[in-house]
Amino acid sequence: MDLSSLAIGLGALGLLLLLLALRRLWQARLLAGTSIACLGLASAAAAALLFGIASNLHTYARLTHEQRVAELVFKAEGPQLYTATLIRVPRGDVHRFVLAGDEWQLDARVLKWRGWANVLGLDARYRLERMSGRYRDLEQERHAAHTVFSLSDNPGLDLWTFAIEHPGWLPFVDAVYGSATYLPMADGARFRVSVAQSGLLARPTNAAAEAALRDWH
């Protein structure tokens, strides 16, 4: 059973308890009605919390082993200026950005669960967060114009922030961490990005990308 199903079940239970409480109150059984109403409200509150968590988890993809998450292709538009085409896998949607700099960087968030939570089906999850350009020269990195683009939305409860700020409230969360990978940009270069339990991994997939890596220093 996933969190969404559990939330629906608790919500239905809360509604039934509240209806039962109204019946008891109508029968002038105040103590029983009040007790049942409290249970119903608690079930409804728990359902709302679980639904918020489930909504946020849907912005993350399940991670059970190393898997491909994106393909990147670069086209030179000028000195230290590239059009980057990012194709998400397996979704297939395409994003295009103009990045300034010598290197590209892809960032992601990763949520890992404790062992017993994995048994219940809560595999580690990841979410691509942002795409940006980097400069090889430190002075340029400090002072030149930067380009950065968001790759995520965040409906529902922000589970990432909540887990960091209130770790004791989510005992099934083992770790939350950011992961990033960066490699040089080059005209015609193609890269494949995968994610594993340790984070993001990037590999060249054509001669232009391999040549860029050889010249990278």
Accessible surface in RSA format (square Angstrom, percent):
REM  Atomic radii and reference values for relative SASA: ProtOr
REM  Chains: A
REM  Algorithm: Lee & Richards
REM  Probe-radius: 1.40
REM  Slices: 20
REM RES _ NUM      All-atoms   Total-Side   Main-Chain    Non-polar    All polar
REM                ABS   REL    ABS   REL    ABS   REL    ABS   REL    ABS   REL
RES MET A   1   177.22  91.8  98.59  65.2  78.64 187.2 105.03  89.3  72.19  95.6
RES ASP A   2    86.80  60.8  74.41  74.1  12.39  29.3  44.15 103.9  42.66  42.5
RES LEU A   3    28.94  16.1  26.61  19.0   2.34   5.9  26.64  18.7   2.31   6.2
RES SER A   4    27.08  22.9  26.53  35.4   0.55   1.3  20.97  44.7   6.10   8.6
RES SER A   5    52.24  44.1  44.25  59.1   7.99  18.4  17.73  37.8  34.51  48.3
RES LEU A   6    73.70  41.0  73.38  52.5   0.31   0.8  73.70  51.8   0.00   0.0
RES ALA A   7     4.25   3.9   1.69   2.6   2.56   5.8   2.00   2.8   2.24   5.9
RES ILE A   8   121.31  69.0 113.65  84.7   7.66  18.5 120.13  86.5   1.17   3.2
RES GLY A   9    39.87  49.2   0.00   N/A  39.87  49.2  34.19  93.8   5.68  12.7
RES LEU A  10    43.86  24.4  42.47  30.4   1.39   3.5  42.86  30.1   1.01   2.7
RES GLY A  11    26.79  33.0   0.00   N/A  26.79  33.0  20.33  55.8   6.46  14.5
RES ALA A  12    53.13  48.9  44.31  68.4   8.82  20.1  50.27  70.8   2.86   7.6
RES LEU A  13    83.64  46.6  81.51  58.3   2.12   5.3  82.91  58.2   0.72   1.9
RES GLY A  14     0.01   0.0   0.00   N/A   0.01   0.0   0.01   0.0   0.00   0.0
RES LEU A  15   107.47  59.9 104.84  75.0   2.63   6.6 106.14  74.5   1.33   3.6
RES LEU A  16   115.38  64.3 111.02  79.4   4.36  11.0 111.32  78.2   4.05  10.9
RES LEU A  17    33.90  18.9  33.65  24.1   0.25   0.6  33.88  23.8   0.02   0.1
RES LEU A  18    50.99  28.4  50.46  36.1   0.53   1.3  50.46  35.4   0.53   1.4
RES LEU A  19    97.00  54.0  90.36  64.6   6.64  16.7  90.77  63.7   6.23  16.8
RES LEU A  20    61.65  34.3  57.24  41.0   4.41  11.1  60.83  42.7   0.82   2.2
RES ALA A  21     1.85   1.7   1.85   2.9   0.00   0.0   1.85   2.6   0.00   0.0
RES LEU A  22   112.40  62.6 108.28  77.5   4.12  10.4 108.59  76.3   3.82  10.3
RES ARG A  23   148.13  62.2 141.22  72.0   6.91  16.5  39.82  54.4 108.31  65.6
RES ARG A  24    50.15  21.1  50.15  25.6   0.00   0.0   0.00   0.0  50.15  30.4
RES LEU A  25    67.27  37.5  54.46  39.0  12.82  32.2  54.74  38.4  12.53  33.7
RES TRP A  26   227.78  91.4 200.20  96.9  27.58  64.8 176.64  94.2  51.14  83.0
RES GLN A  27    81.49  45.6  56.12  41.0  25.36  60.4  32.81  69.8  48.68  36.9
RES ALA A  28    79.74  73.3  57.40  88.6  22.34  50.8  59.94  84.4  19.80  52.5
RES ARG A  29   121.95  51.2 115.06  58.7   6.89  16.4  41.68  57.0  80.27  48.6
RES LEU A  30   121.50  67.7 117.89  84.3   3.61   9.1 118.04  82.9   3.46   9.3
RES LEU A  31   150.27  83.7 142.98 102.3   7.29  18.3 146.95 103.2   3.32   8.9
RES ALA A  32    33.86  31.1  24.86  38.4   9.00  20.5  32.16  45.3   1.70   4.5
RES GLY A  33     0.00   0.0   0.00   N/A   0.00   0.0   0.00   0.0   0.00   0.0
RES THR A  34    73.21  52.1  70.94  71.9   2.28   5.4  54.84  73.7  18.37  27.8
RES SER A  35    56.41  47.7  48.98  65.4   7.43  17.1  34.20  72.8  22.21  31.1
RES ILE A  36    28.25  16.1  28.25  21.0   0.00   0.0  28.25  20.3   0.00   0.0
RES ALA A  37    21.73  20.0  21.73  33.5   0.00   0.0  21.73  30.6   0.00   0.0
RES CYS A  38    75.37  57.0  68.50  76.4   6.87  16.1  27.04  68.5  48.33  52.1
RES LEU A  39   109.86  61.2 108.76  77.8   1.10   2.8 109.13  76.6   0.73   2.0
RES GLY A  40     0.00   0.0   0.00   N/A   0.00   0.0   0.00   0.0   0.00   0.0
RES LEU A  41   108.55  60.5 104.61  74.8   3.94   9.9 104.88  73.7   3.67   9.9
RES ALA A  42    61.51  56.6  47.94  74.0  13.56  30.9  56.43  79.5   5.08  13.5
RES SER A  43    16.01  13.5  12.27  16.4   3.73   8.6   3.51   7.5  12.50  17.5
RES ALA A  44    39.28  36.1  32.62  50.3   6.66  15.1  34.43  48.5   4.85  12.9
RES ALA A  45    64.07  58.9  50.67  78.2  13.40  30.5  58.83  82.8   5.25  13.9
RES ALA A  46    39.10  35.9  32.84  50.7   6.25  14.2  38.42  54.1   0.68   1.8
RES ALA A  47     9.26   8.5   8.51  13.1   0.75   1.7   8.83  12.4   0.43   1.1
RES ALA A  48    68.96  63.4  51.56  79.6  17.40  39.6  59.73  84.1   9.23  24.4
RES LEU A  49    91.81  51.1  84.68  60.6   7.13  17.9  91.16  64.0   0.65   1.8
RES LEU A  50    29.75  16.6  29.75  21.3   0.00   0.0  29.75  20.9   0.00   0.0
RES PHE A  51   119.68  59.9 119.68  74.1   0.00   0.0 119.68  72.6   0.00   0.0
RES GLY A  52    13.80  17.0   0.00   N/A  13.80  17.0  13.71  37.6   0.09   0.2
RES ILE A  53     3.10   1.8   3.10   2.3   0.00   0.0   3.10   2.2   0.00   0.0
RES ALA A  54     4.61   4.2   3.25   5.0   1.36   3.1   4.36   6.1   0.25   0.6
RES SER A  55    26.05  22.0  20.79  27.7   5.26  12.1  14.42  30.7  11.63  16.3
RES ASN A  56     0.52   0.4   0.52   0.5   0.00   0.0   0.00   0.0   0.52   0.5
RES LEU A  57     8.20   4.6   8.20   5.9   0.00   0.0   8.20   5.8   0.00   0.0
RES HIS A  58   133.35  72.9 105.84  73.6  27.51  70.4  81.98  84.5  51.37  59.8
RES THR A  59    26.75  19.0   5.72   5.8  21.03  50.1  14.31  19.2  12.44  18.8
RES TYR A  60     9.27   4.3   0.51   0.3   8.76  22.8   1.75   1.3   7.52   9.3
RES ALA A  61    40.23  37.0  31.53  48.7   8.71  19.8  38.20  53.8   2.03   5.4
RES ARG A  62   121.26  50.9 110.55  56.4  10.70  25.5  39.28  53.7  81.97  49.7
RES LEU A  63     0.70   0.4   0.00   0.0   0.70   1.8   0.00   0.0   0.70   1.9
RES THR A  64    76.68  54.5  49.15  49.8  27.52  65.6  42.24  56.7  34.44  52.1
RES HIS A  65   119.03  65.1 111.69  77.6   7.34  18.8  86.40  89.0  32.62  38.0
RES GLU A  66    78.46  45.0  58.63  44.4  19.83  47.2  24.99  48.3  53.46  43.7
RES GLN A  67    44.40  24.8  37.86  27.7   6.54  15.6  20.67  44.0  23.73  18.0
RES ARG A  68   103.11  43.3  91.62  46.7  11.48  27.3  15.12  20.7  87.98  53.3
RES VAL A  69     2.00   1.3   0.74   0.7   1.26   3.0   0.74   0.6   1.26   3.4
RES ALA A  70     0.00   0.0   0.00   0.0   0.00   0.0   0.00   0.0   0.00   0.0
RES GLU A  71    20.63  11.8  20.63  15.6   0.00   0.0  14.11  27.3   6.52   5.3
RES LEU A  72     0.37   0.2   0.00   0.0   0.37   0.9   0.00   0.0   0.37   1.0
RES VAL A  73    36.36  23.9  35.56  32.2   0.80   1.9  35.56  30.9   0.80   2.2
RES PHE A  74     1.70   0.9   0.00   0.0   1.70   4.4   0.25   0.2   1.45   4.2
RES LYS A  75   128.63  62.8 128.19  78.7   0.44   1.0  73.41  66.1  55.22  58.8
RES ALA A  76    41.06  37.7  25.97  40.1  15.09  34.3  26.07  36.7  14.99  39.7
RES GLU A  77    85.49  49.1  50.68  38.3  34.81  82.9  19.43  37.6  66.06  53.9
RES GLY A  78    28.98  35.7   0.00   N/A  28.98  35.7  22.18  60.9   6.80  15.2
RES PRO A  79   135.44  98.7 109.08  99.4  26.35  95.8 121.02  99.9  14.42  89.6
RES GLN A  80    61.94  34.6  52.31  38.2   9.63  22.9  23.54  50.1  38.40  29.1
RES LEU A  81    66.76  37.2  66.76  47.8   0.00   0.0  66.76  46.9   0.00   0.0
RES TYR A  82    32.85  15.3  32.85  18.7   0.00   0.0   0.60   0.5  32.26  39.8
RES THR A  83    28.74  20.4  27.82  28.2   0.92   2.2  21.08  28.3   7.66  11.6
RES ALA A  84     0.00   0.0   0.00   0.0   0.00   0.0   0.00   0.0   0.00   0.0
RES THR A  85    21.89  15.6  21.89  22.2   0.00   0.0   9.57  12.9  12.32  18.6
RES LEU A  86     0.00   0.0   0.00   0.0   0.00   0.0   0.00   0.0   0.00   0.0
RES ILE A  87    53.76  30.6  53.76  40.1   0.00   0.0  53.76  38.7   0.00   0.0
RES ARG A  88    17.51   7.4  16.82   8.6   0.69   1.6   3.20   4.4  14.31   8.7
RES VAL A  89    29.48  19.4  24.65  22.3   4.82  11.6  25.04  21.8   4.44  12.0
RES PRO A  90   117.87  85.9  89.11  81.2  28.76 104.5  93.97  77.6  23.90 148.6
RES ARG A  91   164.87  69.2 126.51  64.5  38.37  91.3  62.71  85.7 102.17  61.9
RES GLY A  92    43.98  54.2   0.00   N/A  43.98  54.2  26.53  72.8  17.45  39.1
RES ASP A  93    47.94  33.6  38.43  38.2   9.51  22.5  42.92 101.0   5.02   5.0
RES VAL A  94    71.61  47.1  42.72  38.7  28.89  69.6  42.72  37.1  28.89  78.4
RES HIS A  95    51.56  28.2  47.01  32.7   4.55  11.6  34.30  35.3  17.26  20.1
RES ARG A  96   168.26  70.6 138.17  70.4  30.09  71.6  46.16  63.1 122.10  74.0
RES PHE A  97    19.26   9.6  14.49   9.0   4.77  12.4  19.14  11.6   0.12   0.3
RES VAL A  98    73.66  48.5  69.99  63.4   3.68   8.9  69.99  60.8   3.68  10.0
RES LEU A  99     0.00   0.0   0.00   0.0   0.00   0.0   0.00   0.0   0.00   0.0
RES ALA A 100    13.21  12.1  13.21  20.4   0.00   0.0  13.21  18.6   0.00   0.0
RES GLY A 101     0.11   0.1   0.00   N/A   0.11   0.1   0.00   0.0   0.11   0.2
RES ASP A 102    29.92  21.0  26.06  25.9   3.86   9.1   8.05  18.9  21.87  21.8
RES GLU A 103     7.36   4.2   7.36   5.6   0.00   0.0   0.00   0.0   7.36   6.0
RES TRP A 104     0.00   0.0   0.00   0.0   0.00   0.0   0.00   0.0   0.00   0.0
RES GLN A 105    32.80  18.3  32.80  24.0   0.00   0.0   0.49   1.0  32.31  24.5
RES LEU A 106     0.00   0.0   0.00   0.0   0.00   0.0   0.00   0.0   0.00   0.0
RES ASP A 107    28.91  20.3  28.91  28.8   0.00   0.0   7.85  18.5  21.07  21.0
RES ALA A 108     2.87   2.6   0.00   0.0   2.87   6.5   0.00   0.0   2.87   7.6
RES ARG A 109    51.90  21.8  51.90  26.5   0.00   0.0   4.32   5.9  47.57  28.8
RES VAL A 110     0.00   0.0   0.00   0.0   0.00   0.0   0.00   0.0   0.00   0.0
RES LEU A 111     0.00   0.0   0.00   0.0   0.00   0.0   0.00   0.0   0.00   0.0
RES LYS A 112    60.37  29.5  60.37  37.0   0.00   0.0  17.59  15.8  42.78  45.6
RES TRP A 113     9.52   3.8   0.09   0.0   9.42  22.1   0.09   0.0   9.42  15.3
RES ARG A 114   108.37  45.5 104.53  53.3   3.84   9.1  28.11  38.4  80.26  48.6
RES GLY A 115    50.57  62.4   0.00   N/A  50.57  62.4  36.24  99.4  14.33  32.1
RES TRP A 116   134.53  54.0 124.93  60.5   9.60  22.5 115.95  61.8  18.58  30.1
RES ALA A 117     0.00   0.0   0.00   0.0   0.00   0.0   0.00   0.0   0.00   0.0
RES ASN A 118    67.49  46.5  56.25  54.4  11.24  27.1  21.08  50.7  46.41  44.9
RES VAL A 119   128.75  84.7  97.04  87.8  31.71  76.4 105.12  91.3  23.62  64.1
RES LEU A 120   119.36  66.5  99.35  71.1  20.01  50.3 104.46  73.4  14.90  40.1
RES GLY A 121    34.24  42.2   0.00   N/A  34.24  42.2  26.29  72.2   7.94  17.8
RES LEU A 122    25.08  14.0  25.08  17.9   0.00   0.0  25.08  17.6   0.00   0.0
RES ASP A 123    27.44  19.2  26.17  26.0   1.27   3.0   2.37   5.6  25.07  25.0
RES ALA A 124     6.53   6.0   3.84   5.9   2.69   6.1   3.84   5.4   2.69   7.1
RES ARG A 125    33.47  14.1  33.47  17.1   0.00   0.0   0.00   0.0  33.47  20.3
RES TYR A 126    11.64   5.4  11.19   6.4   0.45   1.2   6.19   4.6   5.46   6.7
RES ARG A 127    10.64   4.5   7.97   4.1   2.67   6.4   7.47  10.2   3.16   1.9
RES LEU A 128     5.27   2.9   3.77   2.7   1.50   3.8   3.77   2.6   1.50   4.0
RES GLU A 129    33.38  19.2  31.51  23.8   1.87   4.4  15.50  30.0  17.88  14.6
RES ARG A 130   118.01  49.5 118.01  60.2   0.00   0.0  12.79  17.5 105.22  63.8
RES MET A 131     0.00   0.0   0.00   0.0   0.00   0.0   0.00   0.0   0.00   0.0
RES SER A 132    14.72  12.4  14.72  19.6   0.00   0.0   8.38  17.8   6.34   8.9
RES GLY A 133     2.50   3.1   0.00   N/A   2.50   3.1   0.00   0.0   2.50   5.6
RES ARG A 134    65.23  27.4  65.23  33.3   0.00   0.0   7.62  10.4  57.61  34.9
RES TYR A 135    17.14   8.0  11.54   6.6   5.60  14.6   3.49   2.6  13.65  16.8
RES ARG A 136    95.79  40.2  75.11  38.3  20.69  49.3  37.79  51.6  58.00  35.2
RES ASP A 137    73.19  51.3  65.38  65.1   7.81  18.5  27.40  64.5  45.79  45.7
RES LEU A 138   121.43  67.6 118.32  84.6   3.11   7.8 118.32  83.1   3.11   8.4
RES GLU A 139    97.75  56.1  96.11  72.7   1.64   3.9  56.61 109.5  41.14  33.6
RES GLN A 140    60.02  33.6  57.00  41.7   3.02   7.2  26.08  55.5  33.94  25.7
RES GLU A 141    54.23  31.1  48.83  36.9   5.40  12.9  28.10  54.4  26.13  21.3
RES ARG A 142   150.11  63.0 115.86  59.1  34.25  81.5  51.69  70.6  98.42  59.6
RES HIS A 143   144.27  78.9 109.96  76.4  34.32  87.8  82.54  85.1  61.73  71.8
RES ALA A 144    30.89  28.4  14.76  22.8  16.13  36.7  25.04  35.3   5.86  15.5
RES ALA A 145    79.20  72.8  60.29  93.0  18.90  43.0  71.73 101.0   7.47  19.8
RES HIS A 146    91.69  50.1  61.81  43.0  29.88  76.4  47.63  49.1  44.05  51.3
RES THR A 147    32.16  22.9  28.14  28.5   4.01   9.6  31.70  42.6   0.46   0.7
RES VAL A 148    79.24  52.1  59.55  53.9  19.69  47.4  59.55  51.7  19.69  53.4
RES PHE A 149    70.09  35.1  65.29  40.4   4.80  12.5  70.09  42.5   0.00   0.0
RES SER A 150    86.46  73.1  56.97  76.0  29.48  67.9  47.36 100.9  39.09  54.8
RES LEU A 151    11.89   6.6   0.11   0.1  11.78  29.6   5.37   3.8   6.52  17.6
RES SER A 152    36.73  31.0   7.61  10.2  29.12  67.1   8.64  18.4  28.09  39.3
RES ASP A 153    99.97  70.0  90.32  89.9   9.65  22.8  42.53 100.1  57.44  57.3
RES ASN A 154    62.75  43.3  38.93  37.6  23.82  57.3  22.84  55.0  39.91  38.6
RES PRO A 155    68.94  50.2  56.75  51.7  12.19  44.3  68.24  56.3   0.70   4.3
RES GLY A 156    48.83  60.2   0.00   N/A  48.83  60.2  20.87  57.3  27.96  62.6
RES LEU A 157    54.00  30.1  43.92  31.4  10.07  25.3  51.25  36.0   2.75   7.4
RES ASP A 158    45.05  31.6  40.88  40.7   4.17   9.9  21.44  50.5  23.61  23.6
RES LEU A 159     0.00   0.0   0.00   0.0   0.00   0.0   0.00   0.0   0.00   0.0
RES TRP A 160    31.80  12.8  31.80  15.4   0.00   0.0  20.80  11.1  11.00  17.8
RES THR A 161    48.91  34.8  47.97  48.6   0.94   2.2  36.13  48.5  12.78  19.3
RES PHE A 162    37.92  19.0  35.40  21.9   2.52   6.6  37.52  22.7   0.40   1.1
RES ALA A 163     6.93   6.4   1.14   1.8   5.79  13.2   1.20   1.7   5.73  15.2
RES ILE A 164    94.05  53.5  74.17  55.3  19.88  47.9  79.04  56.9  15.01  40.7
RES GLU A 165   113.87  65.4  86.04  65.1  27.83  66.3  33.54  64.9  80.33  65.6
RES HIS A 166    68.82  37.6  65.17  45.3   3.65   9.3  41.07  42.3  27.75  32.3
RES PRO A 167    94.21  68.7  81.91  74.7  12.29  44.7  85.34  70.5   8.87  55.1
RES GLY A 168    66.56  82.1   0.00   N/A  66.56  82.1  40.08 110.0  26.49  59.3
RES TRP A 169   177.49  71.2 153.03  74.1  24.46  57.4 133.84  71.4  43.65  70.8
RES LEU A 170     8.22   4.6   6.73   4.8   1.48   3.7   6.73   4.7   1.48   4.0
RES PRO A 171    77.99  56.8  72.07  65.7   5.93  21.5  77.73  64.2   0.27   1.7
RES PHE A 172    36.53  18.3  36.53  22.6   0.00   0.0  36.53  22.1   0.00   0.0
RES VAL A 173    16.58  10.9   8.18   7.4   8.39  20.2   8.18   7.1   8.39  22.8
RES ASP A 174    71.59  50.1  49.65  49.4  21.94  51.9   2.22   5.2  69.36  69.2
RES ALA A 175    37.31  34.3  29.28  45.2   8.03  18.3  37.31  52.5   0.00   0.0
RES VAL A 176    35.63  23.4  15.05  13.6  20.58  49.6  15.05  13.1  20.58  55.8
RES TYR A 177    60.58  28.3  55.30  31.5   5.28  13.7  60.03  45.1   0.55   0.7
RES GLY A 178    54.90  67.7   0.00   N/A  54.90  67.7  24.00  65.9  30.90  69.2
RES SER A 179    18.83  15.9   9.09  12.1   9.74  22.4   9.53  20.3   9.30  13.0
RES ALA A 180    51.90  47.7  21.84  33.7  30.06  68.4  21.84  30.8  30.06  79.6
RES THR A 181    17.89  12.7  13.77  14.0   4.11   9.8   5.76   7.7  12.12  18.3
RES TYR A 182    90.15  42.1  82.37  46.9   7.78  20.2  39.09  29.4  51.06  62.9
RES LEU A 183    19.36  10.8  19.36  13.9   0.00   0.0  19.36  13.6   0.00   0.0
RES PRO A 184     2.16   1.6   2.16   2.0   0.00   0.0   2.16   1.8   0.00   0.0
RES MET A 185     9.66   5.0   0.00   0.0   9.66  23.0   0.00   0.0   9.66  12.8
RES ALA A 186    22.55  20.7  20.61  31.8   1.94   4.4  22.55  31.8   0.00   0.0
RES ASP A 187    90.14  63.1  73.33  73.0  16.81  39.8  20.35  47.9  69.79  69.6
RES GLY A 188    35.71  44.0   0.00   N/A  35.71  44.0  29.96  82.2   5.75  12.9
RES ALA A 189     0.00   0.0   0.00   0.0   0.00   0.0   0.00   0.0   0.00   0.0
RES ARG A 190    95.65  40.2  95.65  48.8   0.00   0.0  23.54  32.2  72.11  43.7
RES PHE A 191     0.09   0.0   0.00   0.0   0.09   0.2   0.00   0.0   0.09   0.3
RES ARG A 192    97.97  41.1  97.58  49.7   0.39   0.9  14.40  19.7  83.57  50.6
RES VAL A 193     0.00   0.0   0.00   0.0   0.00   0.0   0.00   0.0   0.00   0.0
RES SER A 194     5.85   4.9   5.81   7.8   0.03   0.1   0.00   0.0   5.85   8.2
RES VAL A 195     0.01   0.0   0.01   0.0   0.00   0.0   0.01   0.0   0.00   0.0
RES ALA A 196    16.79  15.4  16.79  25.9   0.00   0.0  16.79  23.6   0.00   0.0
RES GLN A 197    75.64  42.3  71.63  52.4   4.00   9.5  47.76 101.7  27.87  21.1
RES SER A 198    93.99  79.4  60.51  80.8  33.47  77.1  55.29 117.7  38.69  54.2
RES GLY A 199     1.63   2.0   0.00   N/A   1.63   2.0   1.63   4.5   0.00   0.0
RES LEU A 200    13.84   7.7   0.00   0.0  13.84  34.8   0.00   0.0  13.84  37.3
RES LEU A 201    61.68  34.4  59.04  42.2   2.65   6.7  61.68  43.3   0.00   0.0
RES ALA A 202    23.06  21.2   0.52   0.8  22.54  51.3   0.52   0.7  22.54  59.7
RES ARG A 203   110.61  46.4 110.42  56.3   0.19   0.4  51.47  70.3  59.14  35.8
RES PRO A 204    40.08  29.2  26.22  23.9  13.86  50.4  26.22  21.6  13.86  86.2
RES THR A 205    52.25  37.2  16.74  17.0  35.51  84.6  23.55  31.6  28.70  43.4
RES ASN A 206    41.89  28.9  33.14  32.0   8.75  21.1  29.38  70.7  12.51  12.1
RES ALA A 207    77.70  71.4  68.40 105.5   9.31  21.2  69.95  98.5   7.75  20.5
RES ALA A 208    35.24  32.4  22.14  34.2  13.09  29.8  30.98  43.6   4.25  11.3
RES ALA A 209     0.00   0.0   0.00   0.0   0.00   0.0   0.00   0.0   0.00   0.0
RES GLU A 210    80.85  46.4  79.06  59.8   1.79   4.3  15.61  30.2  65.25  53.3
RES ALA A 211    35.21  32.4  34.77  53.7   0.44   1.0  35.04  49.4   0.16   0.4
RES ALA A 212    13.09  12.0   2.86   4.4  10.22  23.3  10.80  15.2   2.29   6.1
RES LEU A 213    51.25  28.5  39.12  28.0  12.13  30.5  39.34  27.6  11.91  32.0
RES ARG A 214   179.42  75.3 142.88  72.8  36.54  87.0  76.43 104.5 102.99  62.4
RES ASP A 215    99.56  69.7  91.45  91.0   8.12  19.2  31.85  75.0  67.71  67.5
RES TRP A 216    79.60  31.9  58.94  28.5  20.66  48.5  56.46  30.1  23.14  37.5
RES HIS A 217   177.89  97.2 133.66  92.9  44.22 113.1 129.59 133.6  48.29  56.2
END  Absolute sums over single chains surface
CHAIN  1 A    11861.6       9667.4       2194.2       7555.2       4306.3
END  Absolute sums over all chains
TOTAL         11861.6       9667.4       2194.2       7555.2       4306.3
